Amino acid sequence: MRSIQLSDIDVLEELEYACFPDDNMGGYALERELEVGGGYIVETSLGRGYVLYRDTSMRDILRLGLEEAARGRGLGELLLLTALIGVRDALLTVKKTNQPAFRLYRKHGFVIVGEDRPYNNWMMRRHIRRAPNFDLHPSQT
């Protein structure tokens, strides 16, 4: 896995069309999103996928897509968790019919906060009130 760069636009556009054939962003829109946000891409023998996000008052997960062959193999979870490192507040939308993605988001603390009716999406949010308290220097007793 690696951070997406502007030089990855061709690969990203190919993945976008493969993952979202009925609702995809073109190369220009993807470039604009990368200029104001970030993302990660994974290319393995299991398949390929990517996540795009933008930071405003919270992390907005714009896209998380996997090629058909890569689905159900843990790559989506890996991409999601990588995009959420150090993030307390996150927002995303998911098609109501995409139950595997919906279950993944619920597993990682996202709850439904609204509905995007024209697009048949759930709006989901994850909020962590405070960071976990890890003792980096445990006493040796």
Backbone hydrogen bonds in HBPLUS format (Angstrom, degrees):
<---DONOR---> <-ACCEPTOR-->    atom                        ^
c    i                          cat <-CA-CA->   ^        H-A-AA   ^      H-
h    n   atom  resd res      DA  || num        DHA   H-A  angle D-A-AA Bond
n    s   type  num  typ     dist DA aas  dist angle  dist       angle   num
A0002-ARG N   A0041-ILE O   3.05 MM  39  5.65 154.9  2.12 153.7 161.6     1
A0041-ILE N   A0002-ARG O   2.88 MM  39  5.65 157.4  1.93 162.4 170.0     2
A0004-ILE N   A0039-GLY O   2.94 MM  35  5.36 162.0  1.97 122.0 124.4     3
A0008-ASP N   A0005-GLN O   2.88 MM   3  5.38 163.2  1.91 116.8 122.3     4
A0009-ILE N   A0006-LEU O   3.25 MM   3  5.65 158.9  2.29 119.3 119.2     5
A0012-LEU N   A0008-ASP O   2.82 MM   4  5.96 167.4  1.84 164.2 168.3     6
A0013-GLU N   A0009-ILE O   2.76 MM   4  5.86 159.9  1.80 153.8 158.5     7
A0014-GLU N   A0010-ASP O   3.06 MM   4  6.25 155.2  2.13 142.4 149.0     8
A0015-LEU N   A0011-VAL O   2.94 MM   4  6.23 159.6  1.98 151.6 156.9     9
A0016-GLU N   A0012-LEU O   2.81 MM   4  6.00 155.5  1.87 148.5 156.1    10
A0017-TYR N   A0013-GLU O   3.09 MM   4  6.31 161.2  2.12 149.2 152.2    11
A0018-ALA N   A0014-GLU O   3.08 MM   4  6.29 149.9  2.17 142.2 151.0    12
A0019-CYS N   A0015-LEU O   2.78 MM   4  5.90 157.8  1.83 156.4 161.8    13
A0020-PHE N   A0016-GLU O   2.87 MM   4  5.74 155.8  1.93 146.8 153.5    14
A0023-ASP N   A0020-PHE O   3.22 MM   3  5.30 150.9  2.31 105.2 113.7    15
A0030-LEU N   A0026-GLY O   2.98 MM   4  6.23 159.7  2.03 156.1 162.7    16
A0031-GLU N   A0027-GLY O   2.89 MM   4  6.08 156.8  1.95 149.3 155.4    17
A0032-ARG N   A0028-TYR O   3.03 MM   4  6.34 160.2  2.07 150.3 155.1    18
A0033-GLU N   A0029-ALA O   3.00 MM   4  6.26 157.0  2.05 147.8 153.9    19
A0034-LEU N   A0030-LEU O   2.97 MM   4  6.23 156.5  2.03 150.3 156.5    20
A0035-GLU N   A0031-GLU O   2.97 MM   4  6.22 145.2  2.10 147.9 157.8    21
A0037-GLY N   A0033-GLU O   2.76 MM   4  5.65 124.0  2.07 143.0 159.3    22
A0038-GLY N   A0053-TYR O   2.91 MM  15  5.48 157.8  1.96 148.0 153.2    23
A0053-TYR N   A0038-GLY O   2.88 MM  15  5.48 161.3  1.92 150.1 150.2    24
A0040-TYR N   A0051-VAL O   2.97 MM  11  5.42 143.5  2.11 142.5 153.9    25
A0051-VAL N   A0040-TYR O   2.96 MM  11  5.42 151.4  2.04 151.5 156.1    26
A0042-VAL N   A0049-GLY O   2.91 MM   7  5.37 166.5  1.93 149.7 150.5    27
A0049-GLY N   A0042-VAL O   2.98 MM   7  5.37 148.2  2.08 149.3 154.1    28
A0044-THR N   A0047-GLY O   2.97 MM   3  5.28 172.4  1.97 146.0 148.3    29
A0047-GLY N   A0044-THR O   3.10 MM   3  5.28 150.5  2.19 103.2 111.8    30
A0067-GLU N   A0048-ARG O   2.96 MM  19  5.77 171.4  1.97 166.4 165.6    31
A0050-TYR N   A0065-GLY O   2.91 MM  15  5.54 150.1  2.00 152.9 161.7    32
A0065-GLY N   A0050-TYR O   2.94 MM  15  5.54 153.6  2.01 153.1 161.7    33
A0052-LEU N   A0063-ARG O   2.85 MM  11  5.08 155.9  1.91 141.3 146.8    34
A0062-LEU N   A0052-LEU O   2.86 MM  10  5.44 137.2  2.05 132.3 144.1    35
A0063-ARG N   A0052-LEU O   3.36 MM  11  5.08 164.3  2.38 130.7 131.5    36
A0054-ARG N   A0060-ASP O   2.94 MM   6  5.16 147.2  2.05 136.3 146.9    37
A0060-ASP N   A0054-ARG O   2.74 MM   6  5.16 175.5  1.74 165.5 166.7    38
A0056-THR N   A0058-MET O   2.96 MM   2  5.09 174.3  1.96 144.1 145.1    39
A0059-ARG N   A0089-ASP O   2.93 MM  30  6.22 166.0  1.95 150.0 145.3    40
A0091-LEU N   A0059-ARG O   2.80 MM  32  6.23 149.2  1.89 159.2 165.0    41
A0061-ILE N   A0091-LEU O   2.82 MM  30  6.13 158.0  1.86 174.6 176.5    42
A0070-ALA N   A0067-GLU O   2.92 MM   3  5.33 140.5  2.08 112.4 124.1    43
A0071-ARG N   A0068-GLU O   3.25 MM   3  5.57 159.9  2.29 110.6 116.4    44
A0078-LEU N   A0074-GLY O   3.05 MM   4  6.25 156.7  2.10 144.5 151.1    45
A0079-LEU N   A0075-LEU O   2.91 MM   4  6.14 161.4  1.95 150.5 154.8    46
A0080-LEU N   A0076-GLY O   2.89 MM   4  6.08 164.4  1.91 150.3 154.9    47
A0081-LEU N   A0077-GLU O   2.89 MM   4  6.01 174.5  1.89 155.5 157.2    48
A0082-THR N   A0078-LEU O   3.01 MM   4  6.08 153.4  2.08 143.8 151.4    49
A0083-ALA N   A0079-LEU O   2.99 MM   4  6.19 157.5  2.04 148.1 154.0    50
A0084-LEU N   A0080-LEU O   3.05 MM   4  6.29 127.0  2.34 141.2 155.8    51
A0084-LEU N   A0081-LEU O   3.19 MM   3  5.01 136.1  2.39  90.7 103.1    52
A0085-ILE N   A0082-THR O   3.36 MM   3  5.47 168.2  2.38 106.0 109.5    53
A0087-VAL N   A0084-LEU O   3.01 MM   3  5.16 163.4  2.04 134.2 131.1    54
A0128-ILE N   A0088-ARG O   2.82 MM  40  4.94 147.8  1.92 138.9 148.8    55
A0090-ALA N   A0126-ARG O   2.88 MM  36  5.17 151.3  1.96 149.0 155.6    56
A0126-ARG N   A0090-ALA O   2.87 MM  36  5.17 157.3  1.92 144.8 149.2    57
A0092-LEU N   A0124-MET O   2.93 MM  32  5.38 151.1  2.01 152.6 155.8    58
A0124-MET N   A0092-LEU O   2.80 MM  32  5.38 174.8  1.80 161.5 163.1    59
A0094-VAL N   A0122-TRP O   2.96 MM  28  5.36 149.9  2.05 146.4 155.7    60
A0122-TRP N   A0094-VAL O   2.78 MM  28  5.36 162.1  1.81 157.1 158.5    61
A0098-ASN N   A0095-LYS O   2.98 MM   3  5.28 162.6  2.01 112.4 118.2    62
A0096-LYS N   A0120-ASN O   2.97 MM  24  6.04 171.9  1.97 156.3 153.7    63
A0102-PHE N   A0098-ASN O   3.00 MM   4  6.21 162.9  2.03 154.2 159.8    64
A0103-ARG N   A0099-GLN O   2.88 MM   4  6.01 165.4  1.90 155.9 158.4    65
A0104-LEU N   A0100-PRO O   3.08 MM   4  6.29 154.3  2.15 142.4 149.4    66
A0105-TYR N   A0101-ALA O   2.94 MM   4  6.23 163.3  1.97 157.4 160.8    67
A0106-ARG N   A0102-PHE O   2.96 MM   4  6.21 161.1  2.00 151.6 157.2    68
A0107-LYS N   A0103-ARG O   2.89 MM   4  6.03 158.5  1.94 148.0 154.1    69
A0108-HIS N   A0104-LEU O   3.25 MM   4  6.54 137.0  2.44 140.4 150.6    70
A0108-HIS N   A0105-TYR O   3.15 MM   3  5.24 132.1  2.39  96.6 109.1    71
A0110-PHE N   A0105-TYR O   2.95 MM   5  5.29 160.0  1.99 149.4 143.2    72
A0109-GLY N   A0106-ARG O   3.05 MM   3  5.23 153.3  2.12 119.6 115.9    73
A0111-VAL N   A0125-ARG O   2.90 MM  14  5.51 156.4  1.96 142.0 145.5    74
A0125-ARG N   A0111-VAL O   2.90 MM  14  5.51 153.0  1.97 150.7 156.3    75
A0113-VAL N   A0123-MET O   2.78 MM  10  5.68 171.8  1.78 153.1 155.4    76
A0123-MET N   A0114-GLY O   2.92 MM   9  4.89 174.4  1.93 127.6 126.1    77
A0116-ASP N   A0121-ASN O   2.92 MM   5  4.98 170.5  1.93 139.4 142.6    78
A0119-TYR N   A0116-ASP O   3.11 MM   3  5.81 136.3  2.31 117.8 128.1    79
A0121-ASN N   A0116-ASP O   3.19 MM   5  4.98 170.9  2.20 129.4 131.4    80
A0120-ASN N   A0117-ARG O   3.10 MM   3  4.82 156.2  2.16 101.2 108.7    81
